[in-house]
Structures are given as C-alpha cells and as structure tokens.
Amino acid sequence: MTSKNRYKFTFGEKQLTLTTDKDNLFMEEVERLAHEKYDTIKEKLPKADDETVAILMAINTLSKQLEREMAWDEKEHPEAEEDKA
C-alpha cells in the first residue's frame, strides 16, 4: 500500500492541505508553478477573485493536457491522421 503525504500550501488567501502520493520535493515544484500561474493571471486580471483565477488555471491546464494527449496520439497512431486527410 502506498503511503500518503499531506502537503500544505497557500493559494491566494486560502490555506490548503493536499493528500497525495507525491513527495514534498514534487509538491514544492507544483506549488511554485501554481504561484507562477496565479501571479500571471492576476497581472492580466487584477480584479479577478481567487475562485476565478483557480477556474482559469484549471481550464488552461486541461487545455494544455488535451494538446499533449492529441500530440501523443498523433505520434502513436500517425495512420489515424492520414485517414482524416
């Protein structure tokens, strides 16, 4: 059975505790990236509340993930792209 790690950090004004199977070093990098993305969105939308920023971050993340999955699928199954043409 995998041990779970409880990792605490602050997002905007909110204290969060995440339960994860990742180690602290990995989660520190996730936290750094979350703060970086948060700051970028707040610069562009300074009046956005933390919930709106979180939603935009989630949508951006899902968009990037979908792009990567589609690129992976193209590499794994190039014949599928040829069939579309």
Phi and psi in radians as a Rosetta constraint file:
Dihedral C 1 N 2 CA 2 C 2 CIRCULARHARMONIC -1.366 0.35
Dihedral N 2 CA 2 C 2 N 3 CIRCULARHARMONIC 2.345 0.35
Dihedral C 2 N 3 CA 3 C 3 CIRCULARHARMONIC -1.365 0.35
Dihedral N 3 CA 3 C 3 N 4 CIRCULARHARMONIC 2.576 0.35
Dihedral C 3 N 4 CA 4 C 4 CIRCULARHARMONIC -1.777 0.35
Dihedral N 4 CA 4 C 4 N 5 CIRCULARHARMONIC 2.519 0.35
Dihedral C 4 N 5 CA 5 C 5 CIRCULARHARMONIC -1.925 0.35
Dihedral N 5 CA 5 C 5 N 6 CIRCULARHARMONIC 2.358 0.35
Dihedral C 5 N 6 CA 6 C 6 CIRCULARHARMONIC -1.786 0.35
Dihedral N 6 CA 6 C 6 N 7 CIRCULARHARMONIC 2.066 0.35
Dihedral C 6 N 7 CA 7 C 7 CIRCULARHARMONIC -2.071 0.35
Dihedral N 7 CA 7 C 7 N 8 CIRCULARHARMONIC 2.242 0.35
Dihedral C 7 N 8 CA 8 C 8 CIRCULARHARMONIC -1.918 0.35
Dihedral N 8 CA 8 C 8 N 9 CIRCULARHARMONIC 2.382 0.35
Dihedral C 8 N 9 CA 9 C 9 CIRCULARHARMONIC -2.748 0.35
Dihedral N 9 CA 9 C 9 N 10 CIRCULARHARMONIC 2.978 0.35
Dihedral C 9 N 10 CA 10 C 10 CIRCULARHARMONIC -1.892 0.35
Dihedral N 10 CA 10 C 10 N 11 CIRCULARHARMONIC 2.318 0.35
Dihedral C 10 N 11 CA 11 C 11 CIRCULARHARMONIC -2.077 0.35
Dihedral N 11 CA 11 C 11 N 12 CIRCULARHARMONIC 1.963 0.35
Dihedral C 11 N 12 CA 12 C 12 CIRCULARHARMONIC 1.112 0.35
Dihedral N 12 CA 12 C 12 N 13 CIRCULARHARMONIC -2.058 0.35
Dihedral C 12 N 13 CA 13 C 13 CIRCULARHARMONIC -1.769 0.35
Dihedral N 13 CA 13 C 13 N 14 CIRCULARHARMONIC 0.010 0.35
Dihedral C 13 N 14 CA 14 C 14 CIRCULARHARMONIC -1.825 0.35
Dihedral N 14 CA 14 C 14 N 15 CIRCULARHARMONIC 2.274 0.35
Dihedral C 14 N 15 CA 15 C 15 CIRCULARHARMONIC -1.422 0.35
Dihedral N 15 CA 15 C 15 N 16 CIRCULARHARMONIC 2.269 0.35
Dihedral C 15 N 16 CA 16 C 16 CIRCULARHARMONIC -2.146 0.35
Dihedral N 16 CA 16 C 16 N 17 CIRCULARHARMONIC 2.562 0.35
Dihedral C 16 N 17 CA 17 C 17 CIRCULARHARMONIC -2.181 0.35
Dihedral N 17 CA 17 C 17 N 18 CIRCULARHARMONIC 2.069 0.35
Dihedral C 17 N 18 CA 18 C 18 CIRCULARHARMONIC -1.821 0.35
Dihedral N 18 CA 18 C 18 N 19 CIRCULARHARMONIC 2.418 0.35
Dihedral C 18 N 19 CA 19 C 19 CIRCULARHARMONIC -1.793 0.35
Dihedral N 19 CA 19 C 19 N 20 CIRCULARHARMONIC 2.131 0.35
Dihedral C 19 N 20 CA 20 C 20 CIRCULARHARMONIC -2.542 0.35
Dihedral N 20 CA 20 C 20 N 21 CIRCULARHARMONIC 2.824 0.35
Dihedral C 20 N 21 CA 21 C 21 CIRCULARHARMONIC -1.651 0.35
Dihedral N 21 CA 21 C 21 N 22 CIRCULARHARMONIC 0.024 0.35
Dihedral C 21 N 22 CA 22 C 22 CIRCULARHARMONIC -1.485 0.35
Dihedral N 22 CA 22 C 22 N 23 CIRCULARHARMONIC 2.661 0.35
Dihedral C 22 N 23 CA 23 C 23 CIRCULARHARMONIC -1.429 0.35
Dihedral N 23 CA 23 C 23 N 24 CIRCULARHARMONIC 2.978 0.35
Dihedral C 23 N 24 CA 24 C 24 CIRCULARHARMONIC -1.074 0.35
Dihedral N 24 CA 24 C 24 N 25 CIRCULARHARMONIC -0.646 0.35
Dihedral C 24 N 25 CA 25 C 25 CIRCULARHARMONIC -1.061 0.35
Dihedral N 25 CA 25 C 25 N 26 CIRCULARHARMONIC -0.774 0.35
Dihedral C 25 N 26 CA 26 C 26 CIRCULARHARMONIC -1.101 0.35
Dihedral N 26 CA 26 C 26 N 27 CIRCULARHARMONIC -0.797 0.35
Dihedral C 26 N 27 CA 27 C 27 CIRCULARHARMONIC -1.188 0.35
Dihedral N 27 CA 27 C 27 N 28 CIRCULARHARMONIC -0.549 0.35
Dihedral C 27 N 28 CA 28 C 28 CIRCULARHARMONIC -1.106 0.35
Dihedral N 28 CA 28 C 28 N 29 CIRCULARHARMONIC -0.660 0.35
Dihedral C 28 N 29 CA 29 C 29 CIRCULARHARMONIC -1.204 0.35
Dihedral N 29 CA 29 C 29 N 30 CIRCULARHARMONIC -0.689 0.35
Dihedral C 29 N 30 CA 30 C 30 CIRCULARHARMONIC -1.065 0.35
Dihedral N 30 CA 30 C 30 N 31 CIRCULARHARMONIC -0.783 0.35
Dihedral C 30 N 31 CA 31 C 31 CIRCULARHARMONIC -1.081 0.35
Dihedral N 31 CA 31 C 31 N 32 CIRCULARHARMONIC -0.770 0.35
Dihedral C 31 N 32 CA 32 C 32 CIRCULARHARMONIC -1.038 0.35
Dihedral N 32 CA 32 C 32 N 33 CIRCULARHARMONIC -0.786 0.35
Dihedral C 32 N 33 CA 33 C 33 CIRCULARHARMONIC -1.141 0.35
Dihedral N 33 CA 33 C 33 N 34 CIRCULARHARMONIC -0.708 0.35
Dihedral C 33 N 34 CA 34 C 34 CIRCULARHARMONIC -1.073 0.35
Dihedral N 34 CA 34 C 34 N 35 CIRCULARHARMONIC -0.764 0.35
Dihedral C 34 N 35 CA 35 C 35 CIRCULARHARMONIC -1.139 0.35
Dihedral N 35 CA 35 C 35 N 36 CIRCULARHARMONIC -0.684 0.35
Dihedral C 35 N 36 CA 36 C 36 CIRCULARHARMONIC -1.079 0.35
Dihedral N 36 CA 36 C 36 N 37 CIRCULARHARMONIC -0.833 0.35
Dihedral C 36 N 37 CA 37 C 37 CIRCULARHARMONIC -1.169 0.35
Dihedral N 37 CA 37 C 37 N 38 CIRCULARHARMONIC -0.700 0.35
Dihedral C 37 N 38 CA 38 C 38 CIRCULARHARMONIC -1.007 0.35
Dihedral N 38 CA 38 C 38 N 39 CIRCULARHARMONIC -0.874 0.35
Dihedral C 38 N 39 CA 39 C 39 CIRCULARHARMONIC -1.078 0.35
Dihedral N 39 CA 39 C 39 N 40 CIRCULARHARMONIC -0.693 0.35
Dihedral C 39 N 40 CA 40 C 40 CIRCULARHARMONIC -1.082 0.35
Dihedral N 40 CA 40 C 40 N 41 CIRCULARHARMONIC -0.786 0.35
Dihedral C 40 N 41 CA 41 C 41 CIRCULARHARMONIC -1.176 0.35
Dihedral N 41 CA 41 C 41 N 42 CIRCULARHARMONIC -0.735 0.35
Dihedral C 41 N 42 CA 42 C 42 CIRCULARHARMONIC -1.113 0.35
Dihedral N 42 CA 42 C 42 N 43 CIRCULARHARMONIC -0.560 0.35
Dihedral C 42 N 43 CA 43 C 43 CIRCULARHARMONIC -1.107 0.35
Dihedral N 43 CA 43 C 43 N 44 CIRCULARHARMONIC -0.719 0.35
Dihedral C 43 N 44 CA 44 C 44 CIRCULARHARMONIC -1.387 0.35
Dihedral N 44 CA 44 C 44 N 45 CIRCULARHARMONIC -0.544 0.35
Dihedral C 44 N 45 CA 45 C 45 CIRCULARHARMONIC -2.290 0.35
Dihedral N 45 CA 45 C 45 N 46 CIRCULARHARMONIC 1.268 0.35
Dihedral C 45 N 46 CA 46 C 46 CIRCULARHARMONIC -1.093 0.35
Dihedral N 46 CA 46 C 46 N 47 CIRCULARHARMONIC -0.385 0.35
Dihedral C 46 N 47 CA 47 C 47 CIRCULARHARMONIC -1.558 0.35
Dihedral N 47 CA 47 C 47 N 48 CIRCULARHARMONIC -0.066 0.35
Dihedral C 47 N 48 CA 48 C 48 CIRCULARHARMONIC -1.193 0.35
Dihedral N 48 CA 48 C 48 N 49 CIRCULARHARMONIC 2.355 0.35
Dihedral C 48 N 49 CA 49 C 49 CIRCULARHARMONIC -1.390 0.35
Dihedral N 49 CA 49 C 49 N 50 CIRCULARHARMONIC 2.961 0.35
Dihedral C 49 N 50 CA 50 C 50 CIRCULARHARMONIC -1.060 0.35
Dihedral N 50 CA 50 C 50 N 51 CIRCULARHARMONIC -0.619 0.35
Dihedral C 50 N 51 CA 51 C 51 CIRCULARHARMONIC -1.127 0.35
Dihedral N 51 CA 51 C 51 N 52 CIRCULARHARMONIC -0.757 0.35
Dihedral C 51 N 52 CA 52 C 52 CIRCULARHARMONIC -1.110 0.35
Dihedral N 52 CA 52 C 52 N 53 CIRCULARHARMONIC -0.741 0.35
Dihedral C 52 N 53 CA 53 C 53 CIRCULARHARMONIC -1.069 0.35
Dihedral N 53 CA 53 C 53 N 54 CIRCULARHARMONIC -0.758 0.35
Dihedral C 53 N 54 CA 54 C 54 CIRCULARHARMONIC -1.093 0.35
Dihedral N 54 CA 54 C 54 N 55 CIRCULARHARMONIC -0.734 0.35
Dihedral C 54 N 55 CA 55 C 55 CIRCULARHARMONIC -1.117 0.35
Dihedral N 55 CA 55 C 55 N 56 CIRCULARHARMONIC -0.781 0.35
Dihedral C 55 N 56 CA 56 C 56 CIRCULARHARMONIC -1.103 0.35
Dihedral N 56 CA 56 C 56 N 57 CIRCULARHARMONIC -0.687 0.35
Dihedral C 56 N 57 CA 57 C 57 CIRCULARHARMONIC -1.094 0.35
Dihedral N 57 CA 57 C 57 N 58 CIRCULARHARMONIC -0.733 0.35
Dihedral C 57 N 58 CA 58 C 58 CIRCULARHARMONIC -1.120 0.35
Dihedral N 58 CA 58 C 58 N 59 CIRCULARHARMONIC -0.771 0.35
Dihedral C 58 N 59 CA 59 C 59 CIRCULARHARMONIC -1.118 0.35
Dihedral N 59 CA 59 C 59 N 60 CIRCULARHARMONIC -0.760 0.35
Dihedral C 59 N 60 CA 60 C 60 CIRCULARHARMONIC -1.069 0.35
Dihedral N 60 CA 60 C 60 N 61 CIRCULARHARMONIC -0.733 0.35
Dihedral C 60 N 61 CA 61 C 61 CIRCULARHARMONIC -1.123 0.35
Dihedral N 61 CA 61 C 61 N 62 CIRCULARHARMONIC -0.761 0.35
Dihedral C 61 N 62 CA 62 C 62 CIRCULARHARMONIC -1.124 0.35
Dihedral N 62 CA 62 C 62 N 63 CIRCULARHARMONIC -0.656 0.35
Dihedral C 62 N 63 CA 63 C 63 CIRCULARHARMONIC -1.100 0.35
Dihedral N 63 CA 63 C 63 N 64 CIRCULARHARMONIC -0.816 0.35
Dihedral C 63 N 64 CA 64 C 64 CIRCULARHARMONIC -1.091 0.35
Dihedral N 64 CA 64 C 64 N 65 CIRCULARHARMONIC -0.730 0.35
Dihedral C 64 N 65 CA 65 C 65 CIRCULARHARMONIC -1.081 0.35
Dihedral N 65 CA 65 C 65 N 66 CIRCULARHARMONIC -0.763 0.35
Dihedral C 65 N 66 CA 66 C 66 CIRCULARHARMONIC -1.089 0.35
Dihedral N 66 CA 66 C 66 N 67 CIRCULARHARMONIC -0.752 0.35
Dihedral C 66 N 67 CA 67 C 67 CIRCULARHARMONIC -1.019 0.35
Dihedral N 67 CA 67 C 67 N 68 CIRCULARHARMONIC -0.767 0.35
Dihedral C 67 N 68 CA 68 C 68 CIRCULARHARMONIC -1.159 0.35
Dihedral N 68 CA 68 C 68 N 69 CIRCULARHARMONIC -0.713 0.35
Dihedral C 68 N 69 CA 69 C 69 CIRCULARHARMONIC -1.131 0.35
Dihedral N 69 CA 69 C 69 N 70 CIRCULARHARMONIC -0.701 0.35
Dihedral C 69 N 70 CA 70 C 70 CIRCULARHARMONIC -1.154 0.35
Dihedral N 70 CA 70 C 70 N 71 CIRCULARHARMONIC -0.713 0.35
Dihedral C 70 N 71 CA 71 C 71 CIRCULARHARMONIC -1.126 0.35
Dihedral N 71 CA 71 C 71 N 72 CIRCULARHARMONIC -0.689 0.35
Dihedral C 71 N 72 CA 72 C 72 CIRCULARHARMONIC -1.112 0.35
Dihedral N 72 CA 72 C 72 N 73 CIRCULARHARMONIC -0.799 0.35
Dihedral C 72 N 73 CA 73 C 73 CIRCULARHARMONIC -1.053 0.35
Dihedral N 73 CA 73 C 73 N 74 CIRCULARHARMONIC -0.681 0.35
Dihedral C 73 N 74 CA 74 C 74 CIRCULARHARMONIC -1.102 0.35
Dihedral N 74 CA 74 C 74 N 75 CIRCULARHARMONIC -0.684 0.35
Dihedral C 74 N 75 CA 75 C 75 CIRCULARHARMONIC -1.237 0.35
Dihedral N 75 CA 75 C 75 N 76 CIRCULARHARMONIC -0.680 0.35
Dihedral C 75 N 76 CA 76 C 76 CIRCULARHARMONIC -1.330 0.35
Dihedral N 76 CA 76 C 76 N 77 CIRCULARHARMONIC -0.572 0.35
Dihedral C 76 N 77 CA 77 C 77 CIRCULARHARMONIC -2.334 0.35
Dihedral N 77 CA 77 C 77 N 78 CIRCULARHARMONIC 1.172 0.35
Dihedral C 77 N 78 CA 78 C 78 CIRCULARHARMONIC -1.104 0.35
Dihedral N 78 CA 78 C 78 N 79 CIRCULARHARMONIC -0.437 0.35
Dihedral C 78 N 79 CA 79 C 79 CIRCULARHARMONIC -1.134 0.35
Dihedral N 79 CA 79 C 79 N 80 CIRCULARHARMONIC -0.472 0.35
Dihedral C 79 N 80 CA 80 C 80 CIRCULARHARMONIC -1.155 0.35
Dihedral N 80 CA 80 C 80 N 81 CIRCULARHARMONIC -0.639 0.35
Dihedral C 80 N 81 CA 81 C 81 CIRCULARHARMONIC -1.205 0.35
Dihedral N 81 CA 81 C 81 N 82 CIRCULARHARMONIC -0.654 0.35
Dihedral C 81 N 82 CA 82 C 82 CIRCULARHARMONIC -1.136 0.35
Dihedral N 82 CA 82 C 82 N 83 CIRCULARHARMONIC -0.623 0.35
Dihedral C 82 N 83 CA 83 C 83 CIRCULARHARMONIC -1.131 0.35
Dihedral N 83 CA 83 C 83 N 84 CIRCULARHARMONIC -0.522 0.35
Dihedral C 83 N 84 CA 84 C 84 CIRCULARHARMONIC -1.264 0.35
Dihedral N 84 CA 84 C 84 N 85 CIRCULARHARMONIC -0.466 0.35
